[in-house]
Amino acid sequence: MPGFIGLPPGHRTAPGTGHVMLAFPLTPLGDAIVILSHSGSATAAYGIHVATAALVAATGFAVLRTNAHPPALPPIQAS
């Protein structure tokens, strides 16, 4: 996805990626609003665009929740 390229190097982590993923659902939600405001099919607006927005938002929340606190690495033993 092209939005990830614009992240600064320090933010190319799972939380940074999750925050970007939470911004992506705005596009399909906007599409749904346009469809409904121009007397389009409510089935297409809700079934395609709102469902896509919900899936992408759920993915963003999952990325934030899964990798928010990665486990610490064990200390290296000197031999």
C-alpha positions as CSV (number, residue, x, y, z in Angstrom):
1,M,0.0,0.0,0.0
2,P,1.4,3.4,-1.0
3,G,0.7,5.0,2.4
4,F,3.4,2.9,4.1
5,I,6.2,4.5,2.0
6,G,5.4,7.9,3.6
7,L,6.1,6.7,7.1
8,P,9.3,8.1,8.7
9,P,11.9,5.5,9.4
10,G,11.3,5.5,13.1
11,H,7.6,4.8,12.6
12,R,7.8,1.8,10.3
13,T,6.9,-0.4,13.2
14,A,3.7,-2.3,13.9
15,P,2.0,0.5,15.9
16,G,2.9,3.0,13.1
17,T,1.5,0.7,10.5
18,G,-1.6,0.1,12.5
19,H,-2.3,3.8,12.8
20,V,-1.9,4.1,9.0
21,M,-4.3,1.2,8.5
22,L,-6.9,3.0,10.7
23,A,-6.8,5.9,8.2
24,F,-7.5,3.8,5.1
25,P,-11.2,3.0,5.9
26,L,-12.1,6.7,5.3
27,T,-11.9,6.1,1.5
28,P,-14.5,3.3,1.3
29,L,-16.7,5.2,3.8
30,G,-16.6,8.2,1.6
31,D,-17.5,6.1,-1.4
32,A,-20.5,4.7,0.5
33,I,-21.7,8.3,1.4
34,V,-21.4,9.3,-2.3
35,I,-23.4,6.3,-3.4
36,L,-26.1,6.9,-0.9
37,S,-26.3,10.7,-1.5
38,H,-26.8,10.1,-5.2
39,S,-29.6,7.7,-4.9
40,G,-27.4,4.7,-5.4
41,S,-28.0,1.1,-4.3
42,A,-28.0,0.8,-0.5
43,T,-27.0,-2.8,-0.9
44,A,-23.8,-1.8,-2.8
45,A,-23.0,1.0,-0.4
46,Y,-23.4,-1.2,2.7
47,G,-22.4,-4.6,1.3
48,I,-19.3,-3.5,-0.5
49,H,-18.0,-0.2,0.8
50,V,-19.0,-0.3,4.5
51,A,-18.0,-3.9,4.8
52,T,-14.6,-3.1,3.3
53,A,-14.1,-0.2,5.7
54,A,-15.0,-2.4,8.6
55,L,-12.6,-5.2,7.5
56,V,-9.7,-2.7,7.0
57,A,-10.4,-1.0,10.4
58,A,-10.5,-4.4,12.1
59,T,-7.2,-5.3,10.5
60,G,-5.7,-2.0,11.8
61,F,-6.9,-2.6,15.3
62,A,-5.5,-6.2,15.2
63,V,-2.1,-4.9,14.1
64,L,-2.1,-2.4,16.9
65,R,-3.2,-4.9,19.5
66,T,-0.9,-7.8,18.4
67,N,2.4,-6.0,18.3
68,A,1.9,-3.1,20.6
69,H,4.3,-4.6,23.2
70,P,6.6,-7.1,21.6
71,P,8.2,-9.6,24.0
72,A,11.7,-8.7,25.3
73,L,14.6,-10.7,24.0
74,P,16.5,-12.8,26.5
75,P,19.9,-11.5,27.6
76,I,22.9,-12.9,25.7
77,Q,25.1,-15.1,27.8
78,A,28.9,-14.4,27.4
79,S,30.9,-17.6,27.1
